[in-house]
Amino acid sequence: MDELLEQFLLEGRELVAQATTDLRALESRADDRASLDSAFRAVHTLKGSVAIFAFLPAEQVLHAAEDILEAARKGGGALSASALASLTAVIDTVDRWIDDIEQAGRLPENAGAVAGALVARLADEHGEGAGVTSAEALNVRRGGPSWSAALLDHLRSNGADMAAPMTLFRYTPDTDCFFRGEDPLALAMAVPDLVSLRILPAGAAWPEAEAFEPFSCTSLVEGASTASEEAVRGAFRLVPDQVEIHAALPDENAEGAHLADRETRGADVLRVDAARVDALADGLGELIVAVNAVAKLGEAAGSVDRALG
């Protein structure tokens, strides 16, 4: 068995055991902040571990569980008994999947369906207020929002090749992402076949210098790639609820639009008579000959110096 996989199996079981202990503690004392924080860390670390091996169903259910725990931490409220039962079901399922991975090297065939049911169960428990819906957890949001139109305008104005299909994305990192050791910019730059990347304020404007909080993420990242939607989605697989993806079809009149744009920017175009261009080329040729002659004279002078020395 692969050494890295063996390490995952060992650490995965430890994290499952920790999360189970924490959830049981929360069943007895719902306001136990230390257990809530510990459960969140265990689930977050476990999610990152399964992502290394592309065990997508496990990653999906753990991400949904992480969102429930994070919402409870931010809101300061206690998890309900039914929410704790749903979280426990997730951890128990992942525990069984770890056994399956050890025995067969992969998740069972029904893992996707089981994951969908668990994510929907968590969504029903906590709703959109927790930032979790079954659609968001299992699929990246799609459509044609206003941000995609603005990004396309930005690409056109900067001379991007609009004749090719592109996948646009808008990544809005969680405010507390730095505390979890996440690097939003590095994550966005890992998107394959990037065409454009820009950083914008998450709000209406950047905060004033005196109000700027260096440990809070106040930015979002927009970008475009020529890679497929699936490939771009894969780059954001650890934060699927924080990214929007939109497929942009090629501009039907992209070449004509580029030509029209160049014509409207007359100040950027300098027309030079052909005779002047020929004269410049002749002068450049003479300059090259002169430079070569000087180089040869330098070599000859060096030879004379060596002979006299």
C-alpha positions in Angstrom: 0.0 0.0 0.0 1.2 3.5 -0.8 3.0 5.1 2.2 1.0 8.3 1.9 -2.3 6.4 1.9 -1.2 4.4 5.0 -0.5 7.7 6.7 -4.0 9.0 5.7 -5.7 5.9 7.1 -3.9 6.3 10.4 -4.5 10.0 10.8 -8.0 9.7 9.4 -9.1 7.3 12.1 -7.6 9.6 14.7 -9.5 12.6 13.4 -12.7 10.6 13.2 -12.2 9.5 16.8 -11.6 13.1 17.9 -14.7 14.4 16.0 -16.8 11.6 17.6 -15.6 12.5 21.1 -16.3 16.2 20.5 -19.8 15.6 19.1 -20.7 13.4 22.1 -19.5 16.1 24.4 -21.7 18.6 22.6 -24.7 16.2 23.0 -24.2 16.5 26.8 -23.3 20.2 26.8 -24.5 22.1 23.8 -22.6 25.3 24.8 -19.2 23.6 25.1 -17.2 26.0 23.0 -13.9 24.0 23.3 -15.6 20.9 21.9 -17.2 22.8 19.1 -13.9 24.3 18.1 -12.1 20.9 18.3 -14.8 19.2 16.2 -14.5 21.9 13.5 -10.7 21.5 13.4 -11.0 17.7 13.2 -13.5 17.9 10.3 -11.6 20.6 8.5 -8.3 18.6 8.7 -10.1 15.4 7.6 -11.6 17.2 4.6 -8.2 18.4 3.5 -6.8 14.9 3.9 -9.5 13.2 1.7 -9.1 15.9 -0.9 -5.5 14.8 -1.5 -6.8 11.5 -2.8 -9.8 12.9 -4.7 -12.3 11.0 -2.6 -15.0 13.5 -3.7 -18.1 12.1 -1.9 -16.2 12.1 1.4 -14.9 15.6 0.7 -18.5 16.8 -0.1 -20.1 15.5 3.2 -17.2 16.8 5.3 -17.4 20.2 3.6 -21.1 20.4 4.4 -20.4 19.3 8.0 -17.6 21.9 8.3 -20.0 24.6 7.2 -22.6 23.7 9.9 -19.9 23.7 12.6 -18.5 27.0 11.3 -21.9 28.6 11.3 -22.4 27.6 14.9 -19.0 29.0 15.9 -19.7 32.3 14.2 -23.2 32.6 15.4 -22.4 31.6 19.0 -25.5 29.4 19.1 -25.8 25.8 20.2 -26.3 23.0 17.7 -29.6 21.3 17.9 -30.0 17.6 18.8 -31.0 16.8 15.2 -28.1 18.8 13.8 -25.7 16.8 16.0 -27.3 13.6 14.9 -26.7 14.5 11.3 -23.1 15.5 12.0 -22.6 12.2 13.8 -24.0 10.3 10.8 -21.5 12.1 8.5 -18.6 11.1 10.8 -19.8 7.5 11.1 -20.1 7.3 7.3 -16.6 8.6 6.8 -15.4 6.1 9.3 -16.9 3.2 7.3 -15.5 4.7 4.1 -12.0 4.7 5.6 -12.4 1.0 6.1 -13.5 0.6 2.5 -10.5 2.5 1.3 -8.2 0.3 3.3 -9.7 -2.9 2.0 -10.4 -1.9 -1.7 -8.4 1.3 -2.2 -11.5 3.2 -3.1 -14.9 4.3 -1.9 -17.9 2.0 -2.4 -20.0 2.4 -5.5 -22.9 4.0 -3.7 -20.8 6.7 -2.1 -22.1 9.5 -4.3 -25.7 8.7 -3.5 -25.0 8.4 0.2 -23.1 11.7 0.1 -26.0 13.5 -1.6 -28.4 12.3 1.0 -26.2 13.4 3.9 -25.6 16.8 2.4 -29.3 17.3 1.8 -30.0 16.2 5.4 -27.5 18.8 6.7 -29.1 21.4 4.5 -32.6 20.6 5.8 -31.3 20.9 9.4 -29.7 24.3 9.1 -30.9 25.8 5.8 -29.4 28.6 3.9 -28.6 30.6 7.1 -25.7 28.3 7.6 -24.4 28.9 4.2 -25.2 25.3 3.1 -27.7 24.1 0.5 -27.6 20.7 -1.2 -27.2 22.4 -4.6 -24.3 24.5 -3.4 -22.5 21.6 -1.7 -22.7 19.3 -4.7 -22.5 21.7 -7.6 -20.9 25.0 -8.3 -23.4 27.7 -8.9 -23.9 28.5 -12.6 -25.6 31.1 -14.6 -24.9 34.5 -16.1 -24.6 37.0 -13.2 -23.7 40.6 -13.6 -20.1 40.0 -12.4 -19.5 37.8 -15.5 -20.6 40.5 -17.9 -18.3 43.0 -16.2 -15.4 40.5 -16.3 -16.0 39.9 -20.0 -15.9 43.7 -20.6 -12.7 43.9 -18.7 -11.2 41.1 -20.9 -12.3 42.8 -24.1 -10.9 46.1 -23.1 -7.5 44.5 -22.4 -7.3 42.7 -25.7 -8.1 39.2 -24.6 -8.8 36.6 -27.4 -12.6 36.4 -27.2 -12.9 34.0 -30.1 -12.1 31.1 -27.7 -14.5 29.7 -25.1 -13.6 30.5 -21.5 -14.5 29.6 -18.0 -15.0 32.6 -15.7 -14.9 32.4 -11.9 -15.5 34.6 -9.0 -13.9 33.4 -5.7 -15.0 35.1 -2.5 -12.9 33.7 0.3 -14.3 33.4 3.8 -13.4 36.3 6.0 -11.6 34.0 8.5 -9.8 32.0 5.9 -6.3 33.2 7.0 -6.9 31.6 10.5 -7.3 28.2 8.8 -4.0 28.6 7.0 -5.7 29.1 3.6 -4.0 31.2 0.8 -6.8 32.5 -1.5 -4.5 34.0 -4.1 -2.4 30.8 -4.3 -5.6 28.8 -4.7 -6.8 31.0 -7.5 -3.4 31.0 -9.3 -3.6 27.2 -9.3 -6.5 27.3 -11.8 -5.1 25.7 -15.0 -4.8 27.7 -18.2 -5.4 31.1 -16.6 -6.0 34.0 -19.0 -6.8 36.7 -16.5 -6.7 37.3 -12.7 -7.7 40.3 -10.8 -8.3 41.1 -7.1 -11.2 43.3 -6.1 -12.7 44.4 -2.7 -15.3 42.1 -1.4 -17.4 45.1 -0.4 -18.3 48.3 -2.2 -14.7 49.6 -1.7 -11.5 48.8 0.1 -11.5 49.6 3.8 -9.8 52.8 4.9 -6.2 52.3 6.1 -7.1 52.9 9.8 -9.9 50.4 9.6 -8.0 47.7 7.7 -7.8 44.4 9.5 -4.8 42.4 8.3 -6.1 39.1 9.6 -9.4 39.3 7.8 -9.8 38.6 4.2 -11.6 41.6 2.6 -11.0 40.8 -1.1 -12.3 38.5 -3.8 -10.7 37.1 -6.9 -12.1 37.1 -10.4 -10.5 35.2 -13.3 -10.8 33.6 -16.6 -9.4 30.3 -17.9 -9.5 28.4 -21.2 -9.7 25.2 -19.2 -13.0 23.3 -18.9 -15.6 24.0 -16.2 -14.7 20.7 -14.6 -11.0 21.6 -14.4 -11.7 25.0 -12.9 -14.2 23.5 -10.4 -11.6 21.0 -9.4 -9.2 23.8 -8.5 -11.8 25.1 -6.0 -12.9 21.7 -4.8 -12.1 22.6 -1.1 -14.2 25.7 -1.2 -17.1 25.0 -3.6 -19.5 27.2 -1.7 -17.2 30.2 -2.1 -16.9 30.2 -5.8 -19.2 31.0 -8.7 -18.4 29.6 -12.2 -19.8 30.7 -15.5 -19.1 29.3 -19.0 -18.5 32.1 -21.5 -19.2 31.3 -25.1 -16.9 32.8 -27.8 -17.9 36.2 -29.2 -19.5 35.6 -32.6 -18.0 38.8 -34.0 -14.8 38.7 -31.9 -12.5 39.3 -34.9 -14.7 42.1 -36.2 -14.9 43.6 -32.8 -11.1 43.6 -32.5 -10.8 45.3 -35.9 -13.4 47.9 -35.0 -11.6 48.6 -31.7 -8.3 49.1 -33.4 -10.0 51.5 -35.9 -11.5 53.6 -33.1 -8.1 54.0 -31.5 -6.6 56.0 -34.3 -4.2 57.7 -31.8 -2.6 54.3 -31.2 -1.8 53.8 -34.9 1.1 55.5 -36.7 1.1 55.3 -40.5 4.6 55.4 -42.0 5.5 55.8 -45.7 7.0 52.6 -47.2 10.0 54.6 -48.5 10.9 55.7 -45.0 10.7 52.1 -43.7 13.0 51.0 -46.5 15.5 53.8 -45.6 15.4 52.8 -42.0 16.1 49.2 -42.9 19.1 50.2 -45.1 20.5 52.4 -42.3 20.1 49.5 -39.8 22.1 47.3 -42.2 24.9 49.8 -42.5 25.0 50.1 -38.7 25.4 46.4 -38.3 28.3 46.3 -40.8 30.0 49.2 -38.9 29.6 47.5 -35.5 31.2 44.3 -36.9 34.0 46.3 -38.4 34.7 48.0 -35.0 34.7 44.6 -33.3 37.3 43.3 -35.8 39.5 46.4 -35.2 39.3 45.7 -31.5 40.4 42.1 -32.0 43.3 43.3 -34.2 44.4 45.9 -31.6 44.4 43.3 -28.9 46.6 41.0 -31.0 49.1 43.9 -31.6 49.3 44.6 -27.8 50.0 41.0 -27.0 52.7 40.9 -29.7 54.5 44.0 -28.4 54.1 42.9 -24.8 
